[in-house]
């Protein structure tokens, strides 16, 4: 899509003078790829909560997940002009989020298995519980955070993010068979950890 086509699509999409309303996600992505900040802002509104939930499930720390979410969208805006197609946006965005949390883990030198609130990672900060701390949800989070990092990412993308195996493979840069294996192994770890933490009454 050249610049003239992009402007035409922009007008036909019905964006108001405030440039804050558009319903067609592919049009938004096309505009954002041309550097349109209003269009990118609409994409942020759509994907912020899913990305935040994803990063929270990986880190167990809502404050850190918020910071990483902001970093993710900043990186996405800086790189969106290089996206190949509108259809590739969602896995591309989650790949950025995944790499962002990997960088955080490397910087913080966290251990492979992260405890939810009973252990202190390097730096001494206790991982904080989110507000919806019902007993069952806490058991689930303990179990989820017991899963090895690479398996947990696939589990969260599939069962919480609704990604297909193919989409996860694209996001993680691995084969579909590797995705199936990680999910199968992660499910076993989750079941055992959930039982250990009292999840099965």
C-alpha positions as CSV (number, residue, x, y, z in Angstrom):
1,X,0.0,0.0,0.0
2,X,1.6,3.3,-1.1
3,X,1.1,6.6,0.7
4,X,-1.8,7.8,-1.6
5,X,-3.7,4.5,-1.1
6,X,-3.1,4.8,2.7
7,X,-4.6,8.3,2.8
8,X,-7.6,7.1,0.8
9,X,-8.1,4.1,3.1
10,X,-7.8,6.5,6.1
11,X,-10.6,8.7,4.7
12,X,-12.9,5.8,3.7
13,X,-12.4,4.2,7.2
14,X,-14.4,7.1,8.7
15,X,-11.8,8.4,11.2
16,X,-13.2,11.4,12.9
17,X,-11.4,14.8,13.0
18,X,-9.9,13.7,16.4
19,X,-8.5,10.7,14.5
20,X,-9.4,8.3,17.3
21,X,-12.0,6.0,15.8
22,X,-11.6,3.2,13.3
23,X,-13.1,-0.3,13.4
24,X,-11.1,-2.2,10.7
25,X,-8.0,-3.5,12.4
26,X,-6.1,-4.2,9.2
27,X,-6.7,-0.5,8.1
28,X,-5.3,0.6,11.5
29,X,-2.2,-1.6,11.1
30,X,-1.7,-0.3,7.5
31,X,-1.9,3.3,8.8
32,X,0.3,2.6,11.8
33,X,2.9,1.1,9.4
34,X,3.0,4.6,7.8
35,X,3.7,6.2,11.1
36,X,0.2,7.2,12.0
37,X,0.3,7.7,15.8
38,X,-3.5,7.9,16.2
39,X,-4.0,4.5,14.4
40,X,-1.3,3.0,16.5
41,X,-3.0,4.3,19.6
42,X,-6.1,2.4,18.6
43,X,-4.1,-0.8,18.3
44,X,-2.7,-0.1,21.8
45,X,-6.2,0.1,23.1
46,X,-7.1,-3.2,21.6
47,X,-4.0,-5.2,22.6
48,X,-2.8,-3.6,25.8
49,X,-4.9,-5.7,28.2
50,X,-4.1,-9.0,26.4
51,X,-0.4,-8.2,26.4
52,X,-0.5,-7.1,30.0
53,X,-2.2,-10.4,31.0
54,X,0.4,-12.4,29.0
55,X,3.3,-10.6,30.6
56,X,1.8,-10.9,34.1
57,X,1.3,-14.7,33.6
58,X,5.0,-14.9,32.7
59,X,6.4,-12.8,35.5
60,X,3.9,-13.0,38.3
61,X,4.5,-9.3,39.0
62,X,1.8,-6.9,37.9
63,X,4.0,-3.8,38.4
64,X,6.7,-5.3,36.2
65,X,4.2,-6.5,33.7
66,X,2.9,-2.9,33.3
67,X,6.4,-1.7,32.7
68,X,7.1,-4.5,30.2
69,X,3.9,-3.8,28.4
70,X,4.9,-0.1,27.9
71,X,8.3,-1.3,26.7
72,X,6.6,-3.7,24.3
73,X,4.4,-1.1,22.6
74,X,7.3,1.4,22.4
75,X,9.4,-1.2,20.6
76,X,6.4,-2.1,18.4
77,X,5.9,1.5,17.3
78,X,9.6,1.9,16.5
79,X,9.6,-1.3,14.4
80,X,6.1,-1.5,12.9
81,X,7.2,0.0,9.6
82,X,9.1,-3.3,9.0
83,X,6.1,-5.6,9.4
84,X,5.4,-7.8,6.4
85,X,1.6,-7.8,6.4
86,X,-1.4,-6.8,8.5
87,X,-2.1,-10.5,9.2
88,X,1.3,-10.9,10.9
89,X,0.7,-8.2,13.4
90,X,-0.6,-10.2,16.4
91,X,2.1,-12.9,16.5
92,X,4.7,-10.2,15.7
93,X,3.5,-8.1,18.7
94,X,3.6,-11.1,21.1
95,X,7.1,-12.0,19.8
96,X,8.2,-8.5,20.9
97,X,6.5,-8.9,24.3
98,X,8.3,-12.3,24.7
99,X,11.7,-10.9,23.8
100,X,11.1,-8.0,26.1
101,X,10.4,-10.2,29.1
102,X,13.5,-12.3,28.1
103,X,15.6,-9.2,28.3
104,X,14.1,-8.4,31.7
105,X,14.9,-11.9,33.0
106,X,18.5,-11.6,31.7
107,X,19.0,-8.2,33.3
108,X,17.5,-9.3,36.6
109,X,19.4,-12.7,36.5
110,X,16.2,-14.5,37.6
111,X,16.2,-18.2,38.2
112,X,14.5,-20.5,35.7
113,X,11.7,-21.3,38.2
114,X,10.1,-18.2,39.7
115,X,8.3,-18.4,43.0
116,X,5.1,-16.3,43.3
117,X,5.5,-14.7,46.7
118,X,7.5,-17.0,48.9
119,X,10.9,-16.2,47.4
120,X,12.9,-13.1,46.6
121,X,14.6,-12.9,43.2
122,X,18.0,-11.2,42.9
123,X,17.6,-7.6,44.0
124,X,15.5,-8.5,47.0
125,X,12.1,-7.5,45.6
126,X,9.2,-9.8,46.5
127,X,6.9,-10.6,43.6
128,X,3.6,-9.0,44.5
129,X,0.2,-10.6,44.2
130,X,-2.4,-8.9,41.9
131,X,-5.6,-7.6,43.4
132,X,-7.9,-10.6,42.5
133,X,-6.2,-12.9,45.0
134,X,-8.9,-15.5,45.6
135,X,-7.5,-18.8,46.9
136,X,-8.1,-20.8,43.7
137,X,-6.5,-18.1,41.5
138,X,-3.5,-18.0,43.7
139,X,-3.1,-21.8,43.4
140,X,-3.3,-21.5,39.7
141,X,-0.7,-18.8,39.5
142,X,1.7,-20.7,41.8
143,X,1.3,-23.7,39.5
144,X,1.7,-21.7,36.3
145,X,4.9,-20.0,37.6
146,X,6.4,-23.4,38.4
147,X,6.4,-24.3,34.7
148,X,9.8,-23.8,32.9
149,X,9.9,-20.5,31.1
150,X,9.8,-21.7,27.5
151,X,6.9,-24.1,28.3
152,X,5.0,-21.5,30.2
153,X,5.1,-19.1,27.3
154,X,3.5,-21.7,25.0
155,X,0.9,-22.6,27.7
156,X,-0.1,-19.0,28.3
157,X,-0.3,-18.2,24.5
158,X,-2.4,-21.2,23.8
159,X,-4.8,-21.5,26.8
160,X,-5.0,-17.8,27.7
161,X,-4.1,-16.0,24.5
162,X,-6.1,-18.4,22.3
163,X,-3.2,-18.8,19.9
164,X,-3.1,-21.8,17.6
165,X,0.0,-24.1,17.5
166,X,1.0,-22.5,14.2
167,X,0.7,-19.0,15.6
168,X,2.8,-19.9,18.7
169,X,5.4,-21.5,16.4
170,X,5.6,-18.2,14.5
171,X,5.8,-16.2,17.7
172,X,8.4,-18.3,19.4
173,X,10.4,-19.1,16.3
174,X,10.1,-22.9,16.8
175,X,8.3,-25.8,15.0
176,X,4.7,-26.8,15.6
177,X,6.0,-30.1,16.9
178,X,8.1,-28.3,19.5
179,X,5.1,-26.2,20.5
180,X,3.1,-29.4,21.1
181,X,5.9,-30.9,23.1
182,X,6.3,-27.8,25.3
183,X,2.6,-27.6,25.9
184,X,2.3,-31.3,26.8
185,X,5.2,-31.1,29.2
186,X,4.1,-27.8,30.6
187,X,0.6,-29.3,31.4
188,X,2.2,-32.1,33.4
189,X,4.3,-29.7,35.4
190,X,1.2,-27.5,36.0
191,X,-0.9,-30.5,37.2
192,X,1.7,-31.6,39.7
193,X,2.4,-28.1,40.9
194,X,-1.3,-27.4,41.2
195,X,-1.8,-30.5,43.4
196,X,1.2,-29.7,45.5
197,X,-0.1,-26.2,46.2
198,X,-3.5,-27.5,47.3
199,X,-5.3,-26.9,44.0
200,X,-7.1,-30.2,44.2
201,X,-9.2,-30.2,47.4
